[in-house]
Amino acid sequence: ELEDQLATKSKTLDELKQCLGLNSSAEQASEAQPVALAELSEMLDSLINQVAQLKTSMQSILEQWRIYEEAYEEVSLMTTRYLYCIDQCKPSEVSLEALKNQVKTLQ
């Protein structure tokens, strides 16, 4: 979206430059207009470069986020498995009397 807006502004700036070129031949433009347009052009170029850097940075961040999500899903699955195993492996709580009866039965 930002790139589209910058492209539109760039076209507008080019149109202004062309218009200024036509007007300067008729000497209707002031001397400040070419300077202002040059500054605008430099600012636009700077913005275009910043957007390109931002796009590259965001792509890198999205890739890192994807890797994080994959690792998180794997760790979450492993944690669930371990919790299930721990729950299944818990020794049942037996009273001393029940253990004595079991020992007698086994003897």
N, C-alpha and C positions, 0 to 999 in steps of 0.2 A: 504494500500500500504506500509506504514511504517512498519507495523507488518510483512508483507511478506519479506521485505528487512532485517529486524532484524532476522527473522527465517533463511534466507539464510546465513547471516553473522555468525549466531550461528553454523550452520552446518559446515561452512568453518573453524571456530575456533576449533570445535571438530576434524575435519580432521587434522588440524595442530597439535593438541595435540597428536593424535594417531601417526602421522608421527614423531613427536618429541620423543615419547616413543620408537618407533622403532629405530630411529637414536641414541638416547642416549645409547641404549644397545651396539651400535657399536661405541660409544664415538665420534660421528661426530658433535654433537651439542655443542654449547658453553653454558656456565653457564647462560648467559644473556637471552637465549631464554625461559627457563621455567618461569623466572620472568616476561618477557614481555608478555608471553601468559597468565599468571595469572592476570596481570594488564588489558589486553584486555578482559579477561573473566569477571572481576569485572565491567569494563566499559560497557560491553554488558548487564550484569544483571541490572546495573543502568539504562541504556537506556530502557530496557524492562519495568522496573517499571515506569519510567517517561511516556512512551507511554501509559501504562495502566491507569495512573492517568489522562493523557491528554484525553484519550478516555472517561473516566467517567465524566470529567469536560465538555467535548464537548456535551455529551448526556444531561447533566443537562442544559447547555446553550440552546441547541436545544429545549428542553421541555419548558424552559422559553420563548423562542422566539415564539413558537407555541401559548402559552397562551397570549402573547402580541398581536400577529396577530388577534386572536379571539376577544380580547377586542377592538382592533382598529377597526375591521370591525363593531362591535356592536355600538361603539361610532360614527363611520362615518355614519351608517344608521340612528341613532337617530338624528344626526346633520342635515342630509338631510331632515328628516321628520319635524324637528323644523323650518328649513328655509322655507320649503313649507308652513307650517302653518302660519308663520309670514307673508309671502308674500300674502297669501289668506286673512288674517285678517286685512290688512292695510286699514285704512279708505280712501275712495276716496277723493281726494281734490276737494272741491266744492267752488265755488265763493260765496261771500256774497249775491249777487243778486239772485243766484239760490236758496239759502236757504230761502230768503225772499219770493220768489215765491212759494216754497214748503209749507212754513208756511201758506200763504194765501190760498193755495189749500186745506190744511188740515182743516183750520178753516171753 
